[in-house]
Amino acid sequence: MFKRKMNSRIMLTIGSVLSLFIFGLFDSLKGSTISALSRELKFGYSLGGTIVMGQYAGYFAATFLAGRMIDYFGHKITLIFAGICMLAGVIGYAASSVFFSLLLFVFFIGMGLGTLELSGSNIITAFYPEKKGSYLNILTAIAGIGSIFSPIIVNALFIKGFSWRMVYYSGLAVLLPVTIYFILIKNPMVNRSKQPGDMIQKKRAVSTAIPLFRYDFLSMYLVNFLYMAAEMGIATWLTEFYMKNGTGEAGNSTRYLSLFYIGMTSGRMIGSIFVDRLGRRNSILFGAAGALFCILTGIFGPPSFRGFAAGSGVFCSVIFPTATAVISGFPEGDRGRIQGFYFACGGLGGMFGPWIMGIVSDYCGINWGMILGGIFLAGIFILVGCLKSFLY
């Protein structure tokens, strides 16, 4: 039994790594391809932003649902569900040319992505609670690796004349075998008294209603909302920002998106070392302030400073995993539901950020859309700066 439990733990840990890698690989596709999609289908910034909002509507729905799925069905079933959503969404999205069809299938992609991210993070906090701060930074660095490769692959395919549709179709070569691996994961042997559905868990579920909406929880939900609005909004429109302010070509502009995710990945690797020493509150404040400085410098600075906007990824990197470690460290309540609601708020932020930044860009220009991302980061700094007692 012990050997099977260890084997299941290893397989689930590998599944966690694969989940975040797939998340990074596919989530960053929207920023690399939205300009090409918009040009082909003659969409403006607002419609492009609405498509991205559709992806995060799926993310919102999935993260709210996935927390309950983990509590009641376990990690394996939740991972399989995520893989199926991704397969259906990617195939349908790449084949669509009508706005509402695109919106439907990108919703499934978002549902799969949200489930992958929540499941992968929850596996780490469940099996490695003593090292969750450092391990979550490493795990999200894995997502960053996927995000780095994604624009590079997109750039190579664009140079060879492939369309944005073939970009998504090519992702099936990775997505399909990973989904098969999820199916092959062994369920861990655990004590039934700790399983969702028994009387002990039902009593715990009743007690979750109060702490789920406690003040400190609500504060961290809002932090995740603002962070996801900033990160996803910046990542979605960064390529367009550089097209309008320098390169003029989608292929060259995607390199800056790669730079953004390189910063995210390297920042999280470094963050896994210092975040527990510096403290979670100070780490979040440092990340928000640094990212805000980079965004404003890239927009208002001289042309030679444009790269600072892409460099904001270095500072953004530490905010999300550190905040996730905070929310998973609260002793009260059911971890799956609390994390599910936390990620759901992030999904709302991911919906809102790219959409509102697209609308602002339509009316005021892409630079003002990017400034809005900086405003979201400023909100994180102010909010966390006012919360001191529980950020240990």
N, C-alpha and C positions, 0 to 999 in steps of 0.2 A: 504493500500500500504506500509506504514511504517513497519507494522508487517511482511508482506511478505518479505520486503527487509532485515529486521533483521534476519528472519528465513533462508533466502538464504545465508546471510553472515555467519551465524553460520554453516550451512551445508557445505559451501565452505571451511571454516576454518578447520572443521573436515576432509574434503576431503584433505586439504593441509597436515594435520598431517598424515593421512593414506598414502598419496603419498610418503612422505619422509620415513615413516616406511617401506613400501614395497620396496622403493629404497634401503635402507640399508640392508634389509633382503636378497634381491636377488643379489645386486651388490657384496656383500662380498662372495657369493657362489663360484665365480671364483677362489679366493685364496684358499678356503677350498677344492675344488674338482679338481683343475687343475692337481695336482700331481697324483691323483687316475685315472683321465681320461687318462693322458699321459702314465701311466704304462699299463693300459688295452689295449690301442690302439697303444702302442709302439711309442709314439711321443717323440721327444726331446724337449729341452727348446725352440728352435726356432719355432717349429710348435705349441707348447703350447702358446707361446707368440703371434703367428699369430691369434690363436683362440680368445684370449683376445682382440687383435687389431680389430677383426671382431665385437666384442661387442661394442667397442667404435667407430667403423665406423657407426654403427647404432645410437649410442649416438650423434655423430656429426650430422648426417642427421636429427635426430629428434629434437635436440635443435635448429637447424637453421629453421626447419619447424614449430616447436611448437610456437615460438615467433609470427610468422605470424598467426597461428591458433588462438592464444589467442586474437590478435588484431582484427581479422575478425569474429571469431565464438564464442569467449568467453571461460571461463574456463571449463564449464561442458563438452562440446563437446571434448575439448582437453583431459580431464581426461578419458573420455570413449575411445577415440582413443588409449590412453596409455594402458588401461586395455586390450583391444583387442589384441594389439601388444604383450603384455606380455603373455597372454594365448596361442596365436599361437606359440610364440617363445619357451616357456618353454616345451610345449607338443612335438613340433618337435625336439628340441635339445635333450631332454631326450631319444627320440626314435632313434636317429641317431648313426651310427657307421662309416660313411664315412666322411673324412675331409671336403669336400666341402659342404656336407649337414649340418654338424656342424656349418660351417662358415655362412651358410645362416640363420639358425634359431637363432644363437647367435646374428646375426645382428638385428633380430626382437626384441630379448630381450633388446639389447642396445637401440633400438628405443623407446621401452616402458619405459625404465629406464630414458633416457634423457628427455622424455616428462613429466614423473612424477616429476622429480627434478625441471625442469623449471616451470611447472605449479604450483607446491606447493610453490616455492619461490615467484613467481609472485603474487599469491593470497595474501601473507603476505605484500609485498611491495605496493600492490594496496589498500588494506583495512586498513593497519596499518602503514602508512608512517612515523608517528611521532616516532614510536618505532621499526623501521625496523632493526636497528643494534642489539638490544637485542633479538627481536623476531626471527630473522634469526638464531642467535646462538642457541636459544631454539629449533627451528625447525630442525636444522641440528643435534642437540643432539638427537632428536627423531629418525633421520636416524641412529645415532650411536647406539641407543638401538636395532634397527633391526639388525645392523651389529654385535652387541655383541651376540644376540641370535642365529644368523645364524651359526657361527662356533661351538657353544655349541650343537646345534641340529645336525649338521653334525657329530661331534665327537660321539654323542650318537648313531646315525644311523650306523656309521662305526664300532663301537664296537659291535653292534648287527649283523653285517655281511651284512648290506645293501650296495648296490652299489651307485656310484655317480648319477646314473640315478634315483634311488628311492628318493634321496635327492631332486632332482628337482621336481619329481612328487608330493612329499609331500607338496611342496610349493603351489600347487594348492588349498589346503584346506584354505589358507588365501587369495590367489589372486582372486579366483572366487567371494566370498562374497563382497570383496572390490570393484570389478568391478560393481557388481549389485548396490552397494551403489552409485557409480558415476552416474549410470543411473537414480537413484531416486532423485538426487539433483535438487532442484528447481532453475530455472533461475531467477536472480535478476531483479527487475523492476528498470530500469535506464532511465535517460534522453536521448532521442534519439539523441539530439544534440551532445552527447559525444560518440556516438557509432561509431565504425569503419565502414567505407563505406559511411558516409555522407560527405558533402562538407568541413566541418571544419576539419574532420580527414584526408581527402585527401590532404588538404593544409599542414597539419602537416607532413604527410607522405613524401611530397616533400622536406620539410625542414630537414628531418632526414638524407638525403644522405651525407651532409657535416659533422655533428658532429659524425656520425657513425664511420668515419675513422679519427677522430681528434687525435692529438698526445697523449693526456692523455687517451683517450679511447683505442688506440692501445697499450699503455703501460699496461693497466689493462687486456686487452685480452691476452697479453704475460704472465703476472703474472699468470693468470688462466691456460694457457697452461702448464707452468712449474709446477704449483702446482698439477694439475691433473696427469701429467706425473710422478711426484714424489709419490704422494699418491697411485695411482692405481698400479704403478710399485712395490712399497714396499709391498702393500697389496697382490698383486698377487704372489710374490716370497718369502714372509716372511716365509710361511710354509715350503717351500723347503729349505730356508736358515737354519732353525732350524733342519730340518731333516739331513742336511749335517754337521751341527756343534753341534750336541748334541743328540736329542731325537731318531732319526732314524726311527720313526713311524709317519705316517700321523695323527693318532688320537691324539697323544701327542702334535704334532707340531701345530695343529689347536688351542690349548689352548693359544699359543702365539699370534695367530691372534685375539682371543677373547680379550686378554690383550691389543693389539693395539687399538681395537675399544672401549674397556672400557676407555682407555686413551682419545680417540677422544670424547667420550660422556661426560666424566667428565670435560674435558678441555673446551668443548663448554658451559656447564652449568656454569662453573666458568667465562668463557669469556663473557657470557651474562651480568655479573655484572660489570666487570672492563673495557671492551673494549671501552665504550663511555667515561670513565674517563681517561684512559690511552691515548686515541687517536687512530685512525684507522691506521695511518702510523706506530706508535710505536708498536702497537699490531701485525701487520704483520711482522715487523722486529724481534720482540721478538720470535714469533712462528717459523720463518724460522731458526733463529740462534739456538734455542733450539733443534729443530728437527735434524738439521745438526750435532750438538754435540752428540745427542743420537745415530744416525746412525754410526758415526765414532767410538764412544766408543764401541758400540756393536760389530763392526767388528774387530777393532784393539786392543781392550782391552783384559784383561785376560778372560778365560772361565766364571768366575763368573760374568762378566759384559755383557754377551751375551744378557741378558734381556733388556738392554738399547735400543736395536734396536726396540723392540716391544713398549717400552716406548715413542718412538718418536711420537706416536699418540697424546699424551697430547699436544705437541707443534704444530703439524700439524693442530689440531682441529680448532684453531682460524683463520687460514689464509683464508680459503675459504669463510666463512660467512661474515667476515669483508671486504674482497675484493668485495663480492657481494653487501654489503651495500654501498660501495663507488660507484660502477658502477650504482646502482639504484638511487643514490642521485644527479646525474648530472641533472640540470634543462632542458637542451636542448634535443630535439628529442623525438622520440617515445619509451617509456619504453620497450614495448614488443620486438621490433626489436633489440634494443641495448642489452637487456638481452639475447635475442636469439643468437646474434652473440657472446656475451661473453661466454655463455654456449657452443656454437659450438666450440669455440677455446679450451675450456676445454675438449670437446670431442676429438679433435685432439690430445691434450696432453695425454688423456687417451688411445688413440690408440697407440701413439708413445712410451710412457714410458714403459709399460710391454713388448712391442715387442722388442725394442732396448735393454732393460735389459735382455731379454731372449737370444738374439743373443750374447751379451757380455758374458753371463753366459755359453753359449755353448762353446765359444772359450777360455775364461779366468777363468772360475769358478764362482760360485754363489756369492762369496764375492765381486768380482769386479762388478758384475751386481748390487748389492746393493749399492756399492759406487757411481754408476751412479745416483741413486736416490738422494744421498747427493749432487751431482753436480747440480741437478735441484734446490734443496733447496737453494744452494749458489747463483744460478742465481736470484732467487726471492729476496734474501737479497740485492744483488747488485743493481738490477733494482729499487726496492722500495726505497732504500737508495738514489738514484739519483733523485727521484721524490718527491718534497716537497710542491709545491704550491697548489695542489688541494686535497690532502689527509687530509680532515678535520675530 
